[in-house]
Amino acid sequence: MPKVTFLPGGKTVKAREGQTLVSLAGAHRIIIPQRCGGHASCLMCKVVIEQGEVSPPSELERRKMQEKDLLDQIRLGCQARVTGKDCVVRIPDNRLKSIVQAALERQRAEEEEEW
């Protein structure tokens, strides 16, 4: 049974061959943002395949994604399927999450200066 490691959290889970990365992640409470229900229309579920392999891009994914992204191992989590081999998948930081984290860090730093 293949294993998939999700970064940045580092959680490794067992997978069934043919399962999409989005469905696998959701079954293990790992969040890959999406809002189209797996139809490759929102493009929010982009992930980076850092090691190993997943299924080749589907026709739908090839139409939606830039060729350069596919060559750089950037895939849609709703379309990329687990193969019989282990892989490592990076979920990019959500831009909004990054902005909120930076604001919270600034606020903490300001509060520490006041003390």
N, C-alpha and C positions, 0 to 999 in steps of 0.2 A: 504494500500500500504506500503510495507516494506521500511525501511530506512537503508542506509549503510553510516557509517562514515569512512572516509579515514584519516589515520594518516600517517605522522606527521602533515599534514596541518589542520586537524580537520574539514574538509568540510563534511557536511552531505547532502545526496541527496536521493530523492525518487527513488525507483527501481521497475521494473516489475519482477514478479516471473519468473525464468527461464533464466534471462539475465546473461551473464558472467560478472565477475568483470572487466575484461579488457574492454569490450564494454561499460559497465556502466561508468567506469572511463573516457574513451575517450569521451563519450557524454557530460561530464561535465568538460572537459579540465584538467583532473587529469592524470598525466603521470605514467603509469606502463610500464616500458621498455619491449620491445619484438621485435623480428624480423622475427618470423616464421609465422605470420598471424593467430595465434591461433591454431596451429597444435601440440602443446606440444613438439616441437622438439628442440627449442633453450633453454628452461628452464630459460629464463631471467625474466619471469613474476612472480617469486615466491613472495607470500605475506603471512602474518601471520594473521590468524583469531584470534583476541584477545578476542572477546565476540560474543555471538550469534552463529548462525550456517549458513552454506552454504550447498549446495548439497553434498552428499557423493562422494568420489573420483571415477572418471570414470575408466574403465579398462585401457585406455590409460595412465591416470595419475598414476595409480598403477604400471604400467610397467616402467614408466619414473622416478618416485620419490622413494626415500628410505622410507622404512616402518617407520623408526624413525622420519623422517621429517613429514610424514602424522600424526603420533601420537602426534607430537609437534604442530599440527595445521598449518603447513607450506603447502601451496597449490599453484598450478599453477593458476594464475588469468585468464588464457584463458580457463580453464576447470571448475573452481569452479563457480557454479551458485547460484544466489539469491534464497532463499526459501521465504516463507511467513513471516519469522521472521527477525527482525532488526539484524544487526551485525556491528562489528567494525573491520576494516581491516587495518593492518599496512603495508605500502609499505617500505621495507628496503632501507636504503640509498645506492645509487649507489657508488661503490668503487671509480670510477674515480672522481665523484662529490666530495666525501670526501677528496680526495687527493688535488684537485684544491682548495677547501675551506680552507684547512690547509695551503697551499702555500700562498693564498691571506692574511690570517690572519698573517702569518709570515712577509710578505711584509709590511703590515700595521704597525705592531709592530716595524719593522726596520725603517720605515719612521718616526714614532713618536719619536724614540730615536734620530734621526738625528736633529729634531727640538729642 
